[in-house]
Amino acid sequence: MLLFTIFNAFSVYFASQMLKMSPFVSGTYDETPFSLIYNALYGVLVVLGLHQLNNIKIVDQKILYTISCHISAIAFALVGEIPFLKHFVLTRGFWKRLPVEGKIVISSVAIILFIMVFLQGRLAYRKKKCCKQFLPFILLGTTWFILWSIVIDENVSFNIHVHHALFAGLFSCWFNDFTYKMDIIMHAILIGIVIEGIDFYGIAELCLFMIKNTAPITVAGFVYAWLFVIVGLLYTIIKKKQTKMEITIEIVPVA
């Protein structure tokens, strides 16, 4: 499973890179051996992290998954060449900046995604797996809260910018029930977008906080975040010990 995930991520990355260097994609990208190697590494690590976060096990549908993943990466890169979508960025006021054609396309995609999210949510409710469904979002939300607490305490100016790879990676966590082909295809499509985004734009695709200015950091900023992390760490340690004790009590027979 791990080998498939790694090789699939590398293959999608190199397919995106080939398209990036082809005449089908306009624009100038400062491609160097350094960026080629380390963007590939970042892409693989992000994909591994997302798969681990969702505890995904692809067993019987590997061909379907990898085909969907490759197609989505290539298709999304080509969609970026459409004039009215070329400079689309998900920041404050993005809707006003979009032309009519762009609003139609984005609205259509949003409606389709909303329907898919609703269907998967209803499925999770019926199977009584809502906790598992929302767990990745809680973990990611906790992570971003820790990072946000560092930024907010520092004397810096920043904007929230949801890059398409970050957006796709977040929504991929919703489609984690691989007993259904819809989940397999949707997850593969979103992961393909994640890899394509990192290949084209590097690690900046994972930057939620776009910091405008820099200033010397203060101790208070990360100490508050560290205290929050320590509380969480202690909670996970204590919870693990309690779970072990409960299992021991259940196994020991009553005399």
N, C-alpha and C positions, 0 to 999 in steps of 0.2 A: 504494500500500500504506500509506504513512504517513498520507495523507489519510483513508483508510478507518478506520485505527486511531484517529485523533483524533476523527473525527465519530462513530464508534461509541461511544467512551468518553464523549463529551459526551452523546449520546442516552441511554445507560444511566444516566448521572448524573442527567439531568433527569427521567427516568422514576422513578428512586428518590426524587428530591426531591418530585415530585408525590404519590407514595405517602406520603412522610413527612409532608406537609402535609394529607393526607386524613384523614377520620374512621376509616379502616380501621386506622390505627396510633395506639396510645395513647402516653402519655408526653408530656413537655414538652421541646422542643428550642429552645434559644435561637438561633434562626435570624436572622442579620443579613446585609446585603449583603456584608460582609467575609467571613463564613464561606461564603456561597454561592459567591462568586467564587473564593476561594483554595482551598477544598476541591475545587472542580472542576478547578482548575489542578493541585493535588497528585494528584488521581485520574488525570488525563491523563498527567502525567509518570511516575507509577508504572507505568501500563499501557505506555507507550512504552518504559520501561526494561526491563520484563519481556519485551516482544516483541523488543527488541534483544538482550537477554541470551540468548534462545533462538533468535535468527536466524530468526524465523518469517515465512513468506511466504504470506499467504492469497490464493489466486488464483481458484480455481474454486468455493469454498464460502462466499462472503461472506454470502449470505442465511442459510444454515444457521447460520453463526457468530453473526451479529448477533441472530437470533431466540433462539438458545440463551442468549446473553449477557443479553438483556433479561428473558427468562423467569426465569432463575436469580436475578437481582437482586431482582425483584419477589417471587418465591416465598420467597427467604431472608428478606426483610424481614417477610413475613406469618408465616413460621414462628416468628419471634421474638415473635409475639403469643400463641403457645400458652402457657398458664399454667406448665406444668412445664418449659418451655424458656426462659422470659422472662429469667431471671436466670442463665442458664448462662454460666460463664466458665471458660476453660481455664487454671486455676492449680493450685497444689499442693492436693491434697485435694478436687478437684472431683468425683471419683467418689462420694465419701461424701456429698456435699451433694445429689447428684441423686436425685430420687424414682424409683420403680420405672419409671414411664412414660418418664421421661427417659433412664434407663439402656437401655431397650429401643430407643428411637429412636436414641440415639447409637451403640449397639452395631451396629445395622442399617446405619447410614451408614458406620461404620468398616469393617465387613465388605465392603460394596460398594466402598468406596474402595480397600481392600486388594486386592480381586480385580482392579480396574482397574489398579492399580499393578503387580501381578504380571504381568498380560497384556502391559502395555506393556514391562516389563522383559524378559520372554521374547522379545518381538518385537525389541527392541533387540539382544538377544544373538544372535538368529538372523541379523539383518542386519549383525552385527559393528559396531554403533554404540554400544557401552557407554561409550566415552570421551565421546562427544557427549552421551550421556544423563546422565552424572554431572557434566559440566563446570559447568553452572549452579549445582549444589549446592556444588561446591568453591569457586566464586567467591563465592557468598553466605555460605558458611561462613567464608571468609577475611575478608570484610567484617565479619561479626559478631564474629569473633575480635579484629579490630583495635579495634572499639568496646568489647568486653568488657574488653580489656586496659587501656583507659582507666578504666573504671568500677572495676575490681578494685583498682587502685592508689590510688584516692581514698578518703577517709574518709567513705563514704556507705553507707547501708543501702538495699538494693533487692530487689525480687522479680522473678522471671521470669513474664511474662504474655503468653501467645500469643493475640493477638486474632484473630478469625475472618478478617479481611482479610489479616493477615500469614500465617496458616495457609494460606489459599486461594492467595495469591500464591506461596508456597513450593512447593506441590504443582502449581501450573500449569506449573512448569518441567519437570515429569516428562513432561507430555503435549505434546511438541514436534515430533512427526512428523506433519505435516499431510497426509501421503499417505493417511491413514486417517480415516474419519468419527468413529470413537471418540475419537481425539485431538482433533479439531476441536470436538466437542461438549463433552468434558470440560474442555478448556482454556477454552472460552467460558463454561461454567458457573462455573468458578473465578474467571475475570476479572470476571464479573458480580458475584460476591460481594465481590471486592476493591473495586470501584467503589461498591457499595452500602454497604460498611462505612465507607469514607472519607466518603461523603455523610452518613451518619447520625452518625458519631462523630468525623469530622475526622482530622487527622494523628496523633492518639493511637493510631489503629489500627495504626500502624507501629512503635509503641514496644514493644520486647521487654523492656527493663529499666524497671520501674516504680520510680523512685527515691523513697524515703520522706522523706529529708531532704537538704538541700543544705549544702554547705560550700565554702569557697574552694578552688579547684583548685590543685594543685601542678604544678610543671614536669615532674617525673619521670613522671607518668601519661601525658601525651600524647607526651613525648619518646621513651619506649620504643616506643609505637605508631608514631611517625614513623620511627624507625630500622627497624622492621619493614617499613614502607611503602617506604622508600628501597631496602632490599634487594630487595624485589619489583620496584620500578621499574627498578633496574639490571639485574635478571634479564631483564625483558621487553625492554629495549633491546638487551642483548647477544644474546639469542635472535633478535631480529629481524634484527640484522646478520649473524649466522651463516646464517640462512635465505636472505638475499639472496646471500651468497657461494656457498652451495650451488647456487642457481638459476643464477648466472653461470657456474659451472664446468660445469654440465650443458648449457648452451646453446652454449658455445664448442666448435666442432668440433675433433677431433684432427687435427693436420696429418700 
